[in-house]
Amino acid sequence: MTIRRTPVRSNNPVLTGRNAVTYYNPNQQGGYAQTDSVGYQTSYGYTPQPQQVTGRMTIDDVITKTAILMLTLVAAAGVSWILVPANLLYPVAIVGSLVAFVSVMLVSMRQKVSVPFVFAYAIIEGLMLGAWSKIFNYMYPGIVLQAVIGTFISAFVVLAAYHFLGLRVRGRMAKVVVVSIIAYAVVSLINLILIFTGVNLGWMAIGANAGPLAWLSAALGVVLAAASLLMDFDVIEVGVRNGAPESESWRSAFGLLVTMVWLYTTLLR
C-alpha cells in the first residue's frame, strides 16, 4: 500500500518559518490493493470503509483559537492603556515592538508550534498596541476606533474576495510578496532601532512629520498585509482539506493574529 502525499505549504513566512511542514490526507490511497489488519488482501468485492481519523485541523479550530488569541491581545492592550502612565508610553511602545518582533521570529522558526510562545506573543503585542494606540489617541481623539473598524472591514473585504472572487496569491506573485514583506520588516526594524540614537529615517513618521516616504510606507503596508491575509486563508483551507494536524490550527491562528495586528497598526498610521 502506498500513501500519496499532498504538500500543504504556505508562502507566508509567519506560517512556515524556516521549516516547511508537509501534511497528507490519510484517506488518499495509492493504486495497490489494501490489506486488512492481519495481512489478507481485501478482494471480496467491497470497498473497506476508511478509518475515522481524529486530531485534524478544522476551520472551527482556527476560528476558536484566533478568537482566544485576539481576546488575550485585547485584554493586554486594555491593561496597557489603563495602567501605563503617559511618560512611559513611548518606552513601552518601542520596547514592546522590538520584543514582539523577536517573539514572531521565535514562533515562526519552530517546526512544532509552541502554544505558550503564541500566548506570550499575544500578551506582548497587546501591551505594545495599547501603548501605541493611547499615543495616537492623545494626538487624534477617536482615531483608534476608526482604525479598529477599518481593520475588520478590510479583513472581511479580503475574505470576500478570496471566497467569492477566487482571489489567490500563489506562485511567482507569492514569492514577490514574501520578499517584499521581509524587506518591509527589516527596514521598519532598522528605523525603530535608529530612533534610539535620535535618527529617524521618516519611514514610520506620523502627523505633521509624515512625508512622502511615510505615506508610501503606510500604503505599501496595507497592500502587503492584505496579500498576507490571502495567503493565510489559502494555507488554512488547504491544510484543512489535506488533514493537517490539529496543532497546526495554533500556527494558523497565530499567522492571522500577526497579519491583523500589522494591518491595524498600518491603518492607524
C-alpha positions as CSV (number, residue, x, y, z in Angstrom):
1,M,0.0,0.0,0.0
2,T,1.3,3.4,-0.8
3,I,0.2,6.8,0.5
4,R,0.2,9.7,-1.9
5,R,1.5,12.8,-0.1
6,T,0.0,16.1,-0.9
7,P,2.1,19.1,0.1
8,V,0.5,21.9,2.0
9,R,2.8,24.8,2.0
10,S,2.3,28.5,2.7
11,N,4.4,31.2,1.3
12,N,3.6,33.3,4.3
13,P,6.8,33.4,6.3
14,V,4.9,33.6,9.6
15,L,3.0,30.4,8.9
16,T,6.1,28.4,7.7
17,G,9.3,30.0,9.1
18,R,12.4,28.0,8.1
19,N,10.6,24.7,8.3
20,A,8.1,23.9,5.6
21,V,5.7,21.3,7.0
22,T,4.1,18.7,4.8
23,Y,0.8,17.1,5.6
24,Y,-1.1,14.3,3.9
25,N,-4.6,13.0,3.7
26,P,-4.7,9.6,5.3
27,N,-7.7,8.6,3.2
28,Q,-5.9,9.1,-0.1
29,Q,-4.8,5.7,-1.3
30,G,-2.4,4.6,-3.9
31,G,-3.1,2.2,-6.7
32,Y,-2.4,-1.0,-4.8
33,A,-4.8,-3.4,-3.2
34,Q,-5.2,-2.9,0.5
35,T,-4.6,-5.4,3.2
36,D,-6.6,-5.9,6.4
37,S,-5.2,-5.8,9.9
38,V,-3.9,-9.4,9.7
39,G,-2.4,-9.1,6.2
40,Y,-5.0,-10.6,4.0
41,Q,-5.9,-8.8,0.8
42,T,-9.4,-7.3,0.8
43,S,-10.6,-8.5,-2.6
44,Y,-14.2,-9.6,-1.9
45,G,-16.0,-7.1,-4.0
46,Y,-16.5,-4.4,-1.4
47,T,-14.6,-1.2,-0.5
48,P,-13.3,-1.0,3.0
49,Q,-14.5,2.0,4.9
50,P,-11.7,4.4,5.8
51,Q,-10.8,4.5,9.5
52,Q,-12.1,7.6,11.4
53,V,-9.2,10.0,11.8
54,T,-9.1,12.3,14.8
55,G,-6.9,15.2,15.8
56,R,-7.1,17.0,12.4
57,M,-7.3,20.8,12.0
58,T,-10.7,22.3,11.2
59,I,-12.0,25.7,10.3
60,D,-13.8,25.9,13.6
61,D,-10.5,25.1,15.4
62,V,-8.8,28.0,13.7
63,I,-11.7,30.4,14.3
64,T,-11.8,29.5,18.0
65,K,-8.1,29.8,18.6
66,T,-7.9,33.0,16.7
67,A,-10.7,34.4,18.9
68,I,-8.9,33.3,22.1
69,L,-5.7,34.9,21.0
70,M,-7.5,38.1,19.9
71,L,-9.2,38.4,23.3
72,T,-5.9,37.8,25.1
73,L,-4.3,40.6,23.0
74,V,-7.2,43.0,23.6
75,A,-7.1,42.3,27.4
76,A,-3.4,43.0,27.4
77,A,-3.9,46.2,25.4
78,G,-6.6,47.3,27.9
79,V,-4.2,46.8,30.8
80,S,-1.5,48.8,29.0
81,W,-4.0,51.6,28.0
82,I,-5.2,51.9,31.6
83,L,-2.1,51.4,33.7
84,V,0.8,52.7,31.7
85,P,1.4,56.4,32.6
86,A,1.8,59.0,29.9
87,N,5.6,59.4,30.4
88,L,6.2,55.7,29.9
89,L,4.0,55.2,26.8
90,Y,6.8,55.6,24.2
91,P,9.3,53.4,26.0
92,V,6.7,50.6,26.4
93,A,5.6,51.0,22.8
94,I,9.1,50.9,21.3
95,V,10.5,48.1,23.6
96,G,7.3,46.2,23.1
97,S,7.6,46.4,19.3
98,L,11.1,45.0,19.4
99,V,10.2,42.2,21.8
100,A,7.1,41.4,19.7
101,F,9.3,41.2,16.6
102,V,11.6,38.7,18.3
103,S,8.6,36.7,19.5
104,V,7.3,36.4,15.9
105,M,10.7,35.1,14.8
106,L,10.9,32.5,17.6
107,V,7.4,31.1,16.9
108,S,7.9,31.2,13.1
109,M,11.2,29.3,13.2
110,R,9.9,26.4,15.3
111,Q,8.8,23.4,13.4
112,K,6.4,22.4,16.2
113,V,4.0,25.1,17.4
114,S,4.7,26.3,21.0
115,V,1.4,27.4,22.4
116,P,3.0,29.2,25.4
117,F,5.1,31.2,22.9
118,V,2.0,32.1,20.9
119,F,0.2,33.4,24.0
120,A,3.3,35.2,25.1
121,Y,3.3,37.0,21.7
122,A,-0.3,37.9,22.1
123,I,0.3,39.4,25.5
124,I,3.4,41.3,24.5
125,E,1.8,42.5,21.3
126,G,-1.3,43.6,23.3
127,L,0.8,45.7,25.7
128,M,2.6,47.3,22.8
129,L,-0.6,48.0,20.9
130,G,-2.2,49.5,24.0
131,A,0.7,52.0,24.4
132,W,0.8,52.9,20.7
133,S,-3.0,53.3,20.5
134,K,-3.0,55.6,23.5
135,I,-0.3,57.7,22.0
136,F,-2.3,58.1,18.8
137,N,-5.5,58.8,20.7
138,Y,-3.8,61.6,22.5
139,M,-2.9,63.2,19.2
140,Y,-6.1,62.4,17.3
141,P,-9.0,61.6,19.6
142,G,-11.2,58.8,18.1
143,I,-8.7,57.6,15.6
144,V,-8.2,54.2,17.4
145,L,-11.9,53.2,17.0
146,Q,-11.7,54.2,13.3
147,A,-8.6,52.1,12.8
148,V,-10.2,49.1,14.6
149,I,-13.3,49.3,12.4
150,G,-11.1,49.8,9.3
151,T,-9.1,46.7,10.1
152,F,-12.1,44.4,10.4
153,I,-13.7,45.9,7.3
154,S,-10.5,45.4,5.3
155,A,-10.2,41.8,6.6
156,F,-13.8,41.0,5.6
157,V,-13.3,42.5,2.2
158,V,-10.2,40.4,1.7
159,L,-12.1,37.3,2.9
160,A,-14.9,38.0,0.5
161,A,-12.5,38.5,-2.4
162,Y,-10.9,35.2,-1.5
163,H,-14.2,33.2,-1.1
164,F,-16.4,34.7,-3.9
165,L,-13.9,36.0,-6.4
166,G,-11.3,33.2,-6.0
167,L,-8.5,35.7,-5.5
168,R,-5.3,33.9,-4.6
169,V,-1.6,34.9,-4.1
170,R,0.4,32.0,-5.4
171,G,3.5,31.1,-7.5
172,R,5.8,33.9,-8.5
173,M,3.4,36.6,-7.1
174,A,3.6,34.9,-3.7
175,K,7.4,34.9,-3.8
176,V,7.4,38.6,-4.6
177,V,5.0,39.3,-1.7
178,V,7.2,37.3,0.7
179,V,10.4,39.1,-0.3
180,S,8.6,42.4,0.0
181,I,7.3,41.6,3.5
182,I,10.7,40.6,4.7
183,A,12.3,43.8,3.2
184,Y,9.5,45.9,4.8
185,A,10.0,44.3,8.2
186,V,13.8,44.8,8.0
187,V,13.5,48.5,7.1
188,S,10.9,49.1,9.8
189,L,13.2,47.3,12.4
190,I,16.2,49.4,11.4
191,N,14.1,52.6,11.6
192,L,12.9,51.6,15.0
193,I,16.4,50.8,16.3
194,L,17.7,54.1,14.9
195,I,15.1,56.0,16.8
196,F,17.0,55.1,20.0
197,T,20.0,57.0,18.6
198,G,17.9,60.1,17.7
199,V,17.9,59.3,14.0
200,N,14.6,58.9,12.2
201,L,14.5,57.8,8.5
202,G,10.9,59.0,8.2
203,W,9.7,55.5,7.3
204,M,7.3,55.4,10.2
205,A,6.7,59.2,10.7
206,I,3.2,60.3,11.7
207,G,1.3,63.5,11.8
208,A,2.8,66.7,10.5
209,N,6.2,65.0,10.3
210,A,4.9,62.4,7.8
211,G,6.5,62.9,4.4
212,P,6.1,61.0,1.1
213,L,8.2,58.1,2.5
214,A,5.9,57.7,5.4
215,W,2.8,57.7,3.1
216,L,4.5,55.2,0.8
217,S,5.3,53.0,3.9
218,A,1.7,53.1,5.1
219,A,0.2,52.3,1.7
220,L,2.7,49.5,1.0
221,G,2.0,48.1,4.4
222,V,-1.8,47.9,3.8
223,V,-1.3,46.2,0.4
224,L,1.2,43.6,1.8
225,A,-1.0,42.9,4.8
226,A,-3.9,42.2,2.6
227,A,-1.8,39.9,0.4
228,S,-0.6,38.2,3.6
229,L,-4.2,37.6,4.6
230,L,-5.0,36.0,1.3
231,M,-2.1,33.6,1.8
232,D,-3.2,32.9,5.4
233,F,-6.7,32.0,4.2
234,D,-5.3,29.8,1.4
235,V,-3.0,27.7,3.7
236,I,-5.8,27.3,6.2
237,E,-8.2,26.0,3.6
238,V,-5.6,23.6,2.0
239,G,-4.4,22.4,5.4
240,V,-8.0,21.5,6.5
241,R,-8.6,19.8,3.2
242,N,-5.4,17.7,3.4
243,G,-5.8,16.7,7.0
244,A,-3.2,18.9,8.8
245,P,-2.7,18.0,12.4
246,E,-4.9,19.8,15.0
247,S,-1.8,21.6,16.5
248,E,-1.4,23.5,13.2
249,S,-4.5,25.4,14.0
250,W,-2.5,27.3,16.5
251,R,0.1,28.2,13.9
252,S,-2.7,29.4,11.6
253,A,-4.4,31.4,14.3
254,F,-1.0,32.9,15.1
255,G,-0.5,33.9,11.5
256,L,-3.9,35.5,11.3
257,L,-3.2,37.5,14.5
258,V,0.1,38.8,13.3
259,T,-1.4,39.9,10.0
260,M,-4.4,41.6,11.7
261,V,-2.1,43.5,14.1
262,W,0.1,44.6,11.2
263,L,-3.0,45.8,9.2
264,Y,-4.3,47.7,12.3
265,T,-1.0,49.5,13.0
266,T,-0.6,50.4,9.4
267,L,-4.2,51.8,9.2
268,L,-3.6,53.6,12.5
269,R,-0.7,55.5,10.9
